[in-house]
Amino acid sequence: MADTVQQYHGLGRRKTSVARVWLRPGTGKFLVNGRALNDYFPRLSSQQHVQEPLVATQQQGRFDVLCNVDGGGLTGQAGAIRLGLARALLQVDPDLRATLRERGMLTRDPREVERKKPGRPGARKRFQFSKR
């Protein structure tokens, strides 16, 4: 019989990205789609954005974080991982809710791309008006 490792799961979404995040007790290893965090997100701001829930709750180095993220671009994926990580931390300790809530980490960002309208070059842009 295999030993089961206790793990916590959180799901995050942002724009068209979906992130599934697992927390396991460990040394602070952070993998995104099988790659290291700084390898997957080359921008320092994205790396900090993803790790924000761990920093706010002072949980760095306590958990190994495994993420599967799909869809969208790097910014949307970083936001999705951040939300998934915050939700997973709530499963670890429900008392962290107030800390995460006041920093806005438990709220899903509802902004989506507006669809392109017919007869226009984009969602809101119009072709140049010609008087003559």
Buried (B, 14 or more C-beta within 10 A) or exposed (E): EEEEEEBBEBEBBBBBBBBBBBBEEEEEEBBBEEEEBEEBBEEEEBBEBBBBBBEBBEBEEBBBBBBBBEBBEBBBBBBBBBBBBBBBBBEBEEEBEEBBEEBEBBEEBEEEEEEEEEEEEEEEEEEEEEEE
